[in-house]
Amino acid sequence: MRRLWIAGAVIWLMLAPAFAKAMGPSEMVRGLADEAIAILKTTEQKSPERGQRLENLFRDAMDIPFVGRFVMGRYWRTMSPAERDAYMKAFQRYVLTVYAGQLDEYSGESIQVTGSRAVDDRDTIVLTQLLRQNREPVAVDWRVRQIDGEAKVIDVSVEGVSMALSQRQEFASIVQREGVSGLIERLKSPAPGDSGPLR
C-alpha cells in the first residue's frame, strides 16, 4: 500500500491553473504531467527550489478546501469554527509537505493518458498509467472537477484505491481515538517519510 501512496503522490501533484483554464481534463493532465516532470528533472533533489515549485503546483492544482472537508466526513459538521480554521490550516500544510516531499523521490516515471469518461456535468475521470522503469505500469484515475470555469483535482485513485476515501477512513479512526484536536496535532507534525495516510 505504501508504494501505491508514493505513486499517488507522484501523479497527484502534476497540475497547474494556467493549463486548467485553457484545456480539457485530459489535455490538462497530459500537459501538466510533462511540466511537473520537467521541474523534477531540472532541479536538485531535496533542494528548497524544487520543494517550493512542487508545493506551488500542488496548491494550484487541487481544491484543497473541498478535499479537506471531504476527508473529515461527518466530523466536519460538528466542528466549531475555531476547530475548522485550525484543521484547514494544518491540513493544507500537511498535504503540501507530505505529497510534495514524495515527489522528491522521482526516479524516471512518466504518465500516459489512456482515456476519460464524464461522471456528470462537473466531474470527469481521466484514466492514465504511471510508467516506471523496469516495472509494471500503475493504473491511475484522476477525478477532475470544473469549479468556476477552472479544472481542479479532487481525488486520485491508484490501482482502484481512492486516496481521498482512504484518508477519510484514516482520519475518522484518529478522531475516534484522539478527538479532532489529536488529528490536528498529527497533521502539524507529519512523521519523516510519511507517504500519505497518517499512522
N, C-alpha and C positions, 0 to 999 in steps of 0.2 A: 504493500500500500504506500509506503514511503516513497518508492520510486515513481508511483503514479502522481503523487502530490508534487514531486520535483518536476516531473514532466508538465503538470498543470501550471506550475509557476512559470515555466519557460514560455508557454504559449499564451497564458492569460495576459501578459504584460505587453504584447506586441501590437498596440494600437495607439492612435493619437487623433485629436479632434479635427485637424486640418483636412485629413482624408475622410473622416467620418461624415462631414457635410457634403463632400463632393462625390462620393462613391456609394454604391450599394453595399450591403453587408459583405458579400463575397469578395468584391474588389477591395474593400477596406481591409479585410483580414489578410488578403494576399499582399497588398502593397505595404501595409504596416508591419507585417511579419518581416518583410525584407528590410525595412528601415531599422527595426529593432536589432536584427541580426547584424546589420552594418555597424551599429553602435558597439555591439559586443566584440566585433572583430577589430575595431579601430581604437578601443580604449583598453587600458591595462586592468587586469583582474584585480578586484578589491580596491581600486582607486576611487577617491572621492568623486572624480568627474563621472566615472561610469555609474556609480551609485546614484548620483543626483539625476543624471539623464534618464536612468531607468525608472526612478521614482516619479519623475515628471511625466513619462509616458503612461505609467500606471494610473496616476492621479487623473489624467485627462481621458483615459480610455474607459474607465469604469464609472458606473453610477454608484459610488461608494455609499452615499446615504441610503439608497434603496437596499443594497446588499446588507448593510449594517442592520437595518430594520428587519429584513427578512431572516437573517440568521439568528436574531433574538427571538423570533417566533412569538408565542403568546405572552412572553415575559415583557415585551415592549409595551404592551397596553397597561401594564401595572407599574411601570417605572415612573418615578417622579421626574419633573422637568430637569432637575439638577442631575439625576442619575442618567437621563438620556443624553444630556450635554457631555457629561464626563465619559460615558460609554462611547459616544460617537467620536470624540477626540482621540480616545485610546484606540478604538477600532481602526480609524484611518491610519494612525501612526504604526500600529501593528501590521496592517496589511502592507503598507509601503515598505516597512523594514523587512518583514519576512519574505514577501514574494519578490521584491526587487533583489534582496540578498540571494535568493535561489537562482535568479538569472545569472548571477556571477559565476555559477557552476557550468555555464555554457561550454559545450565541447563539440561543436560542429553540427548541431541539429539544424534542420530546415523544415519548412511547413509546406504541404501541398494541399490546396483546396480541391475537394473531390465532389462537391455538390452543395445544395442548400434546399431548405423547404420552409415555407411560411407556416407559422403556428397560428397567427391571427393577423389583424391589421396593424399590430405594433411589433410583434416579435418574429424573428427569423432564426432558424437553426442553420448555422454554416458548418458543413462537415469537412473535416480536414484530417490529414495524417501527419504526425510528427515523425520525420525521417531521421534515423540515427545511424551513425557509422557502425557497420558490422553487427547490427542488432535489428530485431523485428520492429517495424513501424508501430506507432501508438495511435489508436483512433481517438480523435478529439472532436467534440461537438461544442461549438460556441453558441450561446444564446445571446442575440443582439437585439436590443430594443430601440425603437425610434422615440426619442424624448425631445419635444420641442424642435423637431426637424433635424435632430442630431442623433447618430447611432452611438449607443453605449453598450458595453458588455455587462450583462447582469449574472451570467453563470457560464461555467465551462464544465463539461463532462468528459472525463478521461477514462477511456475503456468502459463507458457506461456508468461511471460513478460521478454523480454531481458533486462538485466542490462545495457549492452553497448548501445543499442539503446535508452533506457530511458535516460541515462546520456547524450547521444549525443543531444537529444532534449532539455534537461535541459541546457546544455552548450550553445547551439545555442540561446536560449531565453535570457540568461545572456549577451552574446556577443552583441546581437541586442540592448539591453538596455544600457549596460555599457562599451562595447568595450572589446577587448582582455585584456587590462590592468586591467579592472574591474574584469574579470574572474580570472586572475592570483592572484589578491589580495584576492579574496574569497577563492581560493584554499590554500593560505598561512595561512588562519585563519578559519579553519572549526569551526562551532558552536559546543558547547558542546552537546554530544549526537547525533550529525549528523549521520544519518543512511545510507547515500549514496548520493542521489541527493542533490545538493545544493539548498538552499531555500533563 
